[in-house]
Amino acid sequence: MKSKYIKLIDIVLIFGTIIFLASFVSYARPLVISPINNLETTNQSVLFNFERGNIILIDDNLEFSSPQKIYAENNLIINLKPGKYYWKIEGMIGSEIRDLTILSEINLRLKQVGDLYEITNAGNVDLNVGIYENENLVDNLILNVDESQEISGEKFIGEPEGGNF
Amino acid sequence: MDKKIYFILLLLLILLPNVLSIGITPARTTVNFESNLEKTISVSIVNSEHKNMDLVIYSQGELAENILLKENKLTMTKNEESKNFEYQISLPDNLSPGLHTAEIIVLQIPETSDEGDAYIGAALAVTTQLYIFVPYPGKYAEAELNIVDAEEGQDVQFVIPIINRGKLDLVNVKANIDIYGQLNEKITSFNTQSIAIESGKRTELVSNWKADVPVGIYRAVVTLIYDESSLRLEKQFNVGSKILELQNIEVNDFNLGEIAKFEMLVENKWSEQVNGAYTRTKVFNDEGEVMADFKSPTYDLPSLEKSVMISYWDTAGVKQNTYDASVYLIYGEKSSQQDFKFEVSENEIRVVGLGYVISEKGSGFSQGRLLTFLVIGVILLILINIGWFFALRKRLKK
C-alpha cells in the first residue's frame, strides 16, 4: 500500500514537472512576429517585431560566429546591406532561427538638367557606370548608393562595383 | 487668350522634369561551376518611374555564348511595377579555374517625342552579372579581412570570411594576427582557432582583441595559414572609432510650413580635429520614399569638444504626421547613420529615438513578473524533486 502511494507521488511529480517545464519553455521562448521566415526584399530597412526578448542577433551564417548584437525591446527598424542573413531573438531562452535576404538592386535614374544629365544611383549597391558616345565607351564613373552626378553622354550602363564576398 | 494657354502649356512642358529610371534585381547571381550544368535564372526588372518602357535585353562578356535569353525585347506599361524575365545558362565540360563572368544588360530605349511631350534622348541601361566560380585543383582559399572597431579598453573584432575555392577540403585553417601602431611598432601578435572548410564552402574565423591601447589608428596584418599554403591580408582600424557622436537634436521656434532649423549637437571623441564634417538628413513618407533630403554646411570640429551643426528643412507642403528619418554624420570617407522618428505638429518637431528603439507598449513589467514567477516555480520544482527522490522517498520506503 505504501509503495503504491510512493509510485503515485513519483508519477505526479515526474509528469507535473514535465508539463510545467514544457509550458515554461513555450512561454519563455521569445515570440517572433516579423520579418517572416525566408523573406526576400530589396528594402534595406527591415522591421523586427517580437516579444519576450531583448537582444536581436543577426549574422550571415547559421553558426552565428560573428553576430551583430542589437539591444531592443520589441519593435526596431534595422538597415541591412544586401545579402543573406540569419537572425534570432535572445531572451530568457533563444528563439527559433529565421533567415531573410536583402536582394541587391541596381537602379539608375537619369534626369535632364540643361544640356547635361543628372545620374543617380537609386539602388542599394555601389555602381560602376559606363558612359558611351557614338557607341564607344568614353568614361567610367563610380556612383555610391544615393549619389548623384551631372554628366554628358548618349548611353549610360550601370553595373555592380566590385566585391566577391 | 488661346495663345496664352498654349504658351503656358509649352512652358509647363519645358519645365517638366524629364526622368528616366530603370532597376534590376538581383545585381549579381553567383554559381559554382559544374560540368554541363544547365540552369534557369530569373531576374526582375523594376519600373520605378512607372512609365511605359521599351526594353532590349542582350548578353555580353566571356560567357555570353553560354547564355540563352528567353526574350530579347520586353515592353512594360506604366502600371507594371516590375517584370520577371529568365535566362538559361549552359556551361561547357570544362572551364579554367577561377572566376568567369557574363553580363546581361537591359537597355531602356530612348523616349521619342511622338506624343509631343518632353523627352530624354539618352539611353539608360542596367546590368545583372553572372559569376561562375570554377574550383582550383588542389587547395585554394580566398579570404577577406573585416575589422569591427572598438572604443579604448573594449574588444576589437577581427572577422575573416574564407571561401574554399579549391577542389580539396581544407583541414587546418587558422590565422595569425599582428597588430602594429602608428610608428609601425608591433604591439601584439595572436592566433585564431583552427577550423576545417569543405570544398566550395564559406566559413569565418573570428577573434577578439582587447584594445588596451590609446585611441588612434592601428594596422592589422593577418597571415592566413591553410594546410601548406598561406595568404596575407592587411587593414587599418581605429581604436576609439566612434569619432563623432550625435548627442542631441533640437528644433526651436518652429511653425509648420516654414523653414525648420535643426540644431544637432555632435561630440568629436577623436584625439584630432575633424575637418569638413557635415550632417545629411533624409525624411521618409509613409511609403518609405525620400520626401526631404537636406544637408548642413561643413564644419571643422575641434578635438574632444562638442559643436552644434545646423541644417534647415523647408516644411512647405509637409503635413502633421510622424515621419521616419535617418541622420548621417559624414566626415572624410566615414559615415554613421542613426534612425529617428520626427513627430511634426503645428508648432513643434519632436525627435524620437536617439538610440533608435521604439517601445510599443508598457506591458513589460507584468510579463517580466510572470517570468519571475515561472523561474521561481522551476527552482521550487527542482527542490521538490531533489527532496522527494533523494530524501523523503527513501525514508518512507524504510
Interface residues (C-beta under 8 A of the other chain):
Chain A: K2 S3 I6 I9 D10 L13 G16 T17 F20 L21 F24 Y27 A28 T42 N43 S45 E51 R52 N61 S65 S66 Y71 A72 E73 N74 N75 L76 I77 N79 P82 M92 L103 S104 E105 I106 N107 L108 R109 L110 K111 Q112 Y117 A122 G123 V125 G153 E154 K155 F156 I157 G158 E159 P160 N164 F165
Chain B: P17 N18 V19 L20 S21 I22 G23 I24 T25 P26 A27 R28 V46 S48 E49 L99 E103 I105 L107 I120 G121 A122 A123 L124 A125 V126 T127 T128 Q129 Y131 E142 E144 Q157 V159 P161 I163 R202 T203 E204 V206 G288 D324 S326 Q337 D339 Y356 V357 I358 S359 E360 K361 G364 Q367 L370 L371 L374 V375 G377 V378 L381 I384 N385 W388 F389 R393 L396 K397
